[in-house]
C-alpha cells in the first residue's frame, strides 16, 4: 500500500455524515468543504437560506453530497420538528453515538432530512 493510500484509508470520511453549524460562510464553509473533500456527506446548518443554498451548490459542484437546513441554534422553536430547511422535518438518527468536534457533529449511522 502506498503512503497516500494508507493515509486515505486512515483518514477517509466516506460513509460518514457531518452536520456543520455555521456552514454557510466563513470557517464553517471551509470546514464543510474540507470534510466533503475527505469523503463525508455534508449537511449545512445556518440562518441564511440564500447563503446555505449557494454553499451547498458549490459543494455539490465540487462532487460533495451536500444538503442544508435553515435554522437558528439559539432559537429552540426553530429547531422543533417540522421547522427544518424548506419546511421538512429534520432529525438526527442512527444506531451509533454522536460526538462534537468544533463546529462539526459526526453522526454514526446517518443523518436524515425527510
Backbone as CSV, one residue per row, in Angstrom:
resi,resn,N_x,N_y,N_z,CA_x,CA_y,CA_z,C_x,C_y,C_z
1,UNK,0.858,-1.176,0.000,0.000,0.000,0.000,0.904,1.240,0.000
2,UNK,0.538,2.214,-0.813,1.307,3.458,-0.858,1.007,4.306,0.365
3,UNK,1.867,5.273,0.620,1.645,6.181,1.759,0.340,6.941,1.579
4,UNK,0.070,7.376,0.351,-1.168,8.113,0.096,-2.384,7.222,0.310
5,UNK,-2.324,5.984,-0.168,-3.430,5.051,0.032,-3.665,4.752,1.497
6,UNK,-2.571,4.604,2.246,-2.671,4.358,3.680,-3.347,5.531,4.385
7,UNK,-2.912,6.745,4.069,-3.488,7.931,4.705,-4.950,8.113,4.301
8,UNK,-5.265,7.845,3.027,-6.657,7.937,2.590,-7.533,6.970,3.371
9,UNK,-7.061,5.743,3.540,-7.830,4.747,4.281,-7.955,5.120,5.758
10,UNK,-6.892,5.665,6.316,-6.868,6.015,7.729,-7.766,7.200,8.056
11,UNK,-7.774,8.206,7.188,-8.489,9.448,7.482,-9.731,9.685,6.625
12,UNK,-10.114,8.751,5.801,-11.279,8.923,4.948,-12.549,9.077,5.780
13,UNK,-13.427,9.947,5.324,-14.726,10.131,5.973,-15.855,9.561,5.121
14,UNK,-15.504,8.735,4.137,-16.513,8.102,3.289,-17.484,7.317,4.157
15,UNK,-18.766,7.459,3.867,-19.793,6.775,4.634,-20.187,7.484,5.912
16,UNK,-19.604,8.632,6.171,-19.924,9.418,7.371,-20.697,10.659,6.938
17,UNK,-21.497,11.181,7.833,-22.241,12.406,7.582,-21.828,13.434,8.622
18,UNK,-21.539,14.647,8.163,-21.130,15.725,9.059,-22.160,16.840,9.014
19,UNK,-22.671,17.231,10.163,-23.547,18.380,10.300,-22.667,19.541,10.722
20,UNK,-22.561,20.554,9.870,-21.669,21.679,10.133,-22.503,22.913,10.446
21,UNK,-22.448,23.362,11.705,-23.161,24.575,12.078,-22.366,25.774,11.579
22,UNK,-23.071,26.810,11.179,-22.407,27.975,10.605,-21.768,27.633,9.272
23,UNK,-22.302,26.621,8.602,-21.692,26.100,7.390,-21.909,26.914,6.142
24,UNK,-22.638,27.995,6.222,-22.930,28.772,5.010,-21.852,29.781,4.663
25,UNK,-20.959,30.079,5.607,-19.936,31.097,5.327,-18.743,30.932,6.263
26,UNK,-17.675,31.619,5.934,-16.508,31.699,6.804,-15.878,30.358,7.126
27,UNK,-15.498,30.207,8.399,-14.815,28.996,8.834,-15.699,27.760,8.640
28,UNK,-16.983,27.877,8.942,-17.893,26.741,8.767,-17.943,26.270,7.325
29,UNK,-17.961,27.192,6.387,-17.971,26.837,4.964,-16.674,26.130,4.588
30,UNK,-15.539,26.626,5.095,-14.249,25.996,4.809,-14.186,24.588,5.406
31,UNK,-14.704,24.432,6.624,-14.737,23.111,7.257,-15.602,22.164,6.436
32,UNK,-16.765,22.636,5.999,-17.660,21.803,5.199,-16.968,21.344,3.913
33,UNK,-16.237,22.241,3.269,-15.518,21.880,2.052,-14.445,20.834,2.312
34,UNK,-13.708,20.999,3.396,-12.649,20.042,3.732,-13.238,18.674,4.062
35,UNK,-14.321,18.655,4.819,-14.962,17.385,5.159,-15.508,16.701,3.913
36,UNK,-16.081,17.485,2.992,-16.576,16.929,1.737,-15.453,16.333,0.907
37,UNK,-14.326,17.033,0.829,-13.177,16.514,0.075,-12.627,15.239,0.717
38,UNK,-12.827,15.085,2.024,-12.385,13.873,2.721,-13.396,12.743,2.577
39,UNK,-14.511,13.001,1.890,-15.477,11.953,1.600,-16.767,11.989,2.376
40,UNK,-16.911,12.896,3.335,-18.140,12.954,4.129,-19.291,13.532,3.322
41,UNK,-20.493,13.070,3.630,-21.693,13.765,3.180,-21.873,14.919,4.150
42,UNK,-22.217,16.097,3.646,-22.250,17.298,4.467,-23.665,17.862,4.537
43,UNK,-24.093,18.179,5.757,-25.346,18.901,5.973,-24.968,20.222,6.626
44,UNK,-25.326,21.319,5.979,-25.029,22.661,6.469,-26.194,23.159,7.301
45,UNK,-25.901,23.801,8.421,-26.942,24.381,9.249,-26.545,25.816,9.564
46,UNK,-27.400,26.758,9.187,-27.161,28.182,9.453,-28.492,28.909,9.267
47,UNK,-28.471,30.227,9.429,-29.708,31.011,9.361,-30.049,31.513,7.969
48,UNK,-29.058,31.819,7.151,-29.292,32.490,5.879,-29.519,31.478,4.752
49,UNK,-30.771,31.361,4.298,-31.119,30.373,3.271,-30.376,30.601,1.966
50,UNK,-30.226,31.853,1.544,-29.543,32.131,0.277,-28.084,31.674,0.339
51,UNK,-27.401,31.977,1.441,-26.007,31.538,1.581,-25.913,30.023,1.703
52,UNK,-26.850,29.416,2.404,-26.870,27.960,2.518,-27.032,27.314,1.141
53,UNK,-27.987,27.805,0.396,-28.258,27.267,-0.943,-27.021,27.408,-1.829
54,UNK,-26.380,28.578,-1.767,-25.197,28.841,-2.573,-24.031,27.926,-2.169
55,UNK,-23.797,27.793,-0.879,-22.706,26.951,-0.397,-22.951,25.487,-0.760
56,UNK,-24.176,25.016,-0.576,-24.495,23.630,-0.943,-24.247,23.405,-2.425
57,UNK,-24.617,24.368,-3.256,-24.400,24.252,-4.702,-22.909,24.162,-5.029
58,UNK,-22.092,25.007,-4.378,-20.638,24.985,-4.597,-20.076,23.620,-4.204
59,UNK,-20.499,23.093,-3.055,-20.021,21.788,-2.602,-20.454,20.684,-3.566
60,UNK,-21.694,20.741,-4.016,-22.200,19.736,-4.949,-21.450,19.800,-6.279
61,UNK,-21.169,21.006,-6.748,-20.411,21.169,-7.993,-19.004,20.600,-7.871
62,UNK,-18.471,20.562,-6.637,-17.140,20.012,-6.388,-17.188,18.500,-6.140
63,UNK,-18.388,17.906,-6.218,-18.517,16.461,-6.071,-18.911,15.982,-4.696
64,UNK,-19.235,16.900,-3.794,-19.641,16.540,-2.434,-21.147,16.369,-2.373
65,UNK,-21.610,15.377,-1.633,-23.031,15.255,-1.341,-23.329,16.254,-0.232
66,UNK,-24.172,17.247,-0.531,-24.431,18.323,0.430,-25.906,18.688,0.452
67,UNK,-26.391,18.978,1.640,-27.753,19.458,1.840,-27.696,20.536,2.909
68,UNK,-28.815,21.187,3.184,-28.794,22.280,4.163,-30.090,22.350,4.944
69,UNK,-29.976,22.972,6.123,-31.117,23.242,7.000,-30.982,24.682,7.461
70,UNK,-32.020,25.477,7.254,-32.020,26.860,7.733,-32.642,26.884,9.127
71,UNK,-31.846,27.253,10.113,-32.340,27.334,11.490,-31.370,28.163,12.317
72,UNK,-31.879,28.715,13.400,-31.073,29.469,14.353,-30.897,28.594,15.583
73,UNK,-29.665,28.170,15.864,-29.425,27.299,17.010,-29.772,27.958,18.338
74,UNK,-29.872,29.266,18.361,-30.241,29.978,19.572,-31.734,30.030,19.798
75,UNK,-32.519,29.522,18.852,-33.976,29.560,18.924,-34.502,28.127,18.952
76,UNK,-34.829,27.642,20.144,-35.283,26.257,20.280,-36.513,25.978,19.424
77,UNK,-37.385,26.961,19.277,-38.590,26.772,18.472,-38.223,26.514,17.015
78,UNK,-37.172,27.163,16.540,-36.747,26.983,15.147,-36.236,25.573,14.892
79,UNK,-35.803,24.882,15.943,-35.271,23.532,15.797,-36.312,22.455,16.049
80,UNK,-37.551,22.860,16.348,-38.607,21.895,16.621,-38.932,21.103,15.362
81,UNK,-39.445,19.876,15.513,-39.835,19.092,14.339,-40.744,19.896,13.429
82,UNK,-40.517,19.759,12.148,-41.324,20.478,11.170,-40.760,21.836,10.827
83,UNK,-39.633,22.252,11.442,-39.066,23.562,11.193,-37.737,23.494,10.448
84,UNK,-37.387,22.336,9.891,-36.124,22.190,9.178,-36.145,22.943,7.864
85,UNK,-35.074,22.828,7.083,-34.955,23.511,5.802,-36.129,23.201,4.898
86,UNK,-36.647,24.197,4.248,-37.759,24.079,3.306,-38.991,23.421,3.923
87,UNK,-39.190,23.593,5.227,-40.374,23.049,5.881,-40.296,21.563,6.173
88,UNK,-39.143,20.924,5.933,-39.003,19.491,6.174,-38.768,19.226,7.652
89,UNK,-39.106,18.025,8.074,-38.776,17.609,9.432,-37.319,17.169,9.426
90,UNK,-36.514,17.766,10.276,-35.093,17.441,10.334,-34.806,16.702,11.622
91,UNK,-34.073,15.599,11.516,-33.703,14.886,12.725,-32.413,14.117,12.493
92,UNK,-31.691,13.870,13.592,-30.506,13.028,13.561,-30.945,11.631,13.960
93,UNK,-30.496,10.648,13.213,-30.882,9.286,13.540,-29.724,8.353,13.277
94,UNK,-29.560,7.376,14.127,-28.526,6.387,13.890,-28.310,5.517,15.095
95,UNK,-27.802,4.317,14.857,-27.584,3.383,15.957,-26.363,3.717,16.797
96,UNK,-25.454,4.510,16.259,-24.219,4.802,16.969,-24.292,6.096,17.748
97,UNK,-23.208,6.411,18.396,-23.119,7.640,19.175,-22.775,8.808,18.271
98,UNK,-23.075,9.997,18.734,-22.696,11.222,18.033,-21.676,11.942,18.897
99,UNK,-20.737,12.597,18.258,-19.764,13.357,19.019,-19.467,14.676,18.319
100,UNK,-19.115,15.671,19.090,-18.920,17.017,18.572,-17.447,17.374,18.599
101,UNK,-16.964,17.926,17.488,-15.611,18.451,17.424,-15.690,19.816,16.767
102,UNK,-15.425,20.864,17.492,-15.514,22.204,16.919,-16.932,22.496,16.504
103,UNK,-17.106,22.851,15.247,-18.430,23.177,14.724,-19.085,21.990,14.044
104,UNK,-18.500,20.814,14.147,-18.945,19.690,13.337,-19.497,18.577,14.206
105,UNK,-20.622,18.030,13.821,-21.217,16.902,14.513,-21.187,15.717,13.557
106,UNK,-20.460,14.659,13.919,-20.453,13.437,13.133,-21.516,12.521,13.710
107,UNK,-22.270,11.893,12.855,-23.340,11.024,13.306,-23.113,9.644,12.712
108,UNK,-22.742,8.688,13.543,-22.592,7.325,13.069,-23.969,6.798,12.734
109,UNK,-24.124,6.277,11.556,-25.408,5.699,11.173,-26.220,6.591,10.266
110,UNK,-25.870,7.866,10.142,-26.538,8.687,9.140,-27.282,9.873,9.682
111,UNK,-27.623,10.736,8.775,-28.407,11.933,9.040,-29.543,11.920,8.052
112,UNK,-30.729,12.207,8.483,-31.872,12.192,7.591,-32.600,13.505,7.598
113,UNK,-32.951,13.974,6.439,-33.855,15.113,6.287,-35.004,14.591,5.463
114,UNK,-36.175,14.480,6.108,-37.316,13.908,5.380,-38.434,14.909,5.310
